[in-house]
């Protein structure tokens, strides 16, 4: 029955042969082996257009949605993109691979019917600390925002507004998601004195920055934290008592995609456990596909950056909405521009 469903799906999705798929995604994110395996299997070559910030992704998508066949937005952007008419419905429940999505990731709050998207990766955002520089407790966001003397001039930040502003608000005991001007002013005032141009990094150079000598404590996504530790074993990923950020991203098809059928084929391809594992082994992030752990590398399955300790409370899908985070960017981006002058 599963084979029959797969044949019917592919026949309906592929009215004409496609040879190209244009993907808008994060820099250094998609495994080359995934793209090559997909090409060998389908004859479809994937062209990747990388971005390093959510602002960059939004600008490219809104300027010309039809320029791409597949996009890789954060989960919180899916509802707004759908409301703005920038997505094509994909009705993921019709795909053969839909049955492979873990129960906790089907019908998520941001896309209850999986009408617009399927989950891709999920992870956490916290701090990385170099224990060769700091040998004290590793249990608080204060290591970043009120650093001890050993760390004071070695604090690093991601270029995106979401990570810094949300963690700063957590440190201040304020809601992670807010539009209160006083809250945001307090968060920005906390961060501003700690900023240095040479210690700001993007998704493209985060691993290099965290494993280098300039930064001894910095914000990191857990997959990048793992990749940095593989280069520099003294690094540790922190699970702060104040909390951390949990996130996920998705695969979706933009409105007017010229190769929609190829995009649907790629989505179903990545929902197969062996392909999801191939991607996770490269990115070092967990995925939402049942059975993929059978193909995942053992060190990834046991990595402290990926396996959340039992005492840490994780509240899935507690994300800010896109309007709140756009406000964070409008406050944060001018500060970085001023810093760059």
Buried (B, 14 or more C-beta within 10 A) or exposed (E): EEEEBBEEBBEEBBEEEBEEBBBBBBBBBBBEEBBEBBBEEBEBBBEBBBBBBBBBBBEBBEEEBEBBBBBBBBBBBBBBBBEEEBBBBBEBBBBBBBEBBBEEBBBBEBBEEBBBBBBBBBBBBBBBBBEEBBEEEBEBBBBBBEBEEBBEEBBBBBBBBBBBBBBBBBBBEBBBBBEEEEBBEBBBEBBEEBBBEEBBBBBBBBBEBBBBEBBBBBBBBBBBBBBBBBEBEEBBBBBBEBBBBBBBBBBBBBBBBBBBBBBBBBBBBBBBBEBBBBBBBBBBBBBBBBEBBEBBEEEBEEBBBBEBEEEEEEEEBEBBBBEBBBBBBEBBBEBBEEEEE
